[in-house]
């Protein structure tokens, strides 16, 4: 997964362009820019949570509980590394996703539909991931996002199966 995420970030820079557009306006309320939420969401889809967090911090209501809750979840998102076993990572990932789902069910983000969408992506909810396909340029950009939030320990030999599902979705 780390290699796929790196590859996606190099080949799909639209979220960076959107973030630059938001930042270049120099407004006190960057969330009013048309590309703000799109950039946040695309960063999340690419697993670039630090960039998503940086944009969220610019929101005029960032100190509100829903924002700080989502920021905490993004900060705590487990990352796969060579020093961690697959089983340990999988355990930490599933625990983290249960926490995301719990906060969604408790209505932590209900006041902000955009935050709800991001949290649903983090939770790996199929409906949110399916809707996110519209934000992706190609099937393989969507494939990596879907795998990241539903099967982050995907094996190389299984990519063909998942790739075919993504191609079928995109037609």
Secondary structure by P-SEA (a helix, b strand, c coil): caaaaaaaaaccaaaaaaaaaaaaacccccccccaaaaaaaaaaaacaaaaaaaaaaaccccccaaaaaaaaaaaacccccccccaaaaaaaaaaaaaaaaaaaaaccccccaaaaaaaaaaaccaaaaaaaccccccaaaaaaaaaaaccccccccaaaaaaaaaaaaac
